[in-house]
Each structure stands twice: as structure tokens, then as C-alpha cells.
């Protein structure tokens, strides 16, 4: 089942917030930046 628009929006928002703060859920790489680029 594909993700819903609001689920995608939530992921993008979290990625943007973590990019702005310069932190990642996954230390040592900017995983969130990659996720955001893959979605967009």
C-alpha cells in the first residue's frame, strides 16, 4: 500500500527540521537529506 500524502508530508517535515538543526537520526550521515531527495 503506497504512503498517504500526509505521511509523506510528515517525513519531509521531519527531514527539513533535522537538516536545519544539523542533526540526524543516523549519526555520521545525513540520511534525512537522502530521503528528502528521493521523495522529491
Number of C-alpha atoms within 10 A of each C-alpha: 3 6 7 8 8 9 11 13 12 11 15 19 13 13 22 15 14 17 15 9 9 9 16 16 11 9 8 8 11 16 16 21 15 12 13 16 9 8 10 7
